[in-house]
């Protein structure tokens, strides 16, 4: 969950600029916060799509915005989803012969395909659109291999981790100040 609040300096700036217009300050700030939240969703989705090799197109749909209002100057961006199977990313199934290469996956666009091997040396393999791995040298139990969920990917992009060019957090702050200035200019 990403939360954005306006600091007291921004509120004082708006009230000073709109001194003759009465109680329109909170309404102006709420509008600016909501425009910023919409921009943030677009930027986060674009950043996640360019950072990860996932073939999911639903980054924007995975995020919901709880909009700000004059009484509550906070916009909340929520994202909920479950972890994504490794077959949703760039992957290769491996070879079937004994001793051959195991299944490989590439989660980040900055990395390459990496073979999936656990601590006991057991290689992963692909079967029926899943990448599976034995937990031991025995035939069973098998486990399906997953990567991060969309909310975790968005969080990493927001913070500028995992190969993201820069933290989107800073860009969102800049957009918030820009939107506040634009909304004040409309009324002055």
Beta strands, then each sheet from edge to edge (+ up, - down):
strand 1: 2-5
strand 2: 63-66
strand 3: 74-79
strand 4: 83-85
strand 5: 90-92
strand 6: 104-106
strand 7: 114-115
strand 8: 125-126
strand 9: 131-134
strand 10: 142-144
strand 11: 146-149
sheet 1: 1+ 3- 2+
sheet 2: 4+ 11-
sheet 3: 5+ 6- 7+
sheet 4: 8+ 9- 10+
end
